[in-house]
């Protein structure tokens, strides 16, 4: 846990607006009290910045929300779950995948949602 601190904070790459430099900041680690019933907390073990973050940095992409934590390509372990999620999920390794399949095509029915011809993006940049 390279960027976690003992005082319940962690390091994060933050966006503060178009054409402003991305910053490396100390932010609070989310707690169970922060969870909605259908959410989980993931202890991120690896994350990457991709071209999307470059679009934030150069002002091409602006969601109108700031500051936000970037790094939407992440893997980690579930550490807490909302009330609608089974506690058996705690400890499971997960990857952040922000597309949703149609749930009707042959690919979705086989469990290969990533091949769905009707994927819809669920924008998960805001935290």
Beta strands, then each sheet from edge to edge (+ up, - down):
strand 1: 9-15
strand 2: 23-28
strand 3: 40-48
strand 4: 68-69
strand 5: 73-81
strand 6: 93-95
strand 7: 99-100
strand 8: 120-121
sheet 1: 2+ 1- 4+
sheet 2: 3+ 5- 6+
sheet 3: 7+ 8-
end
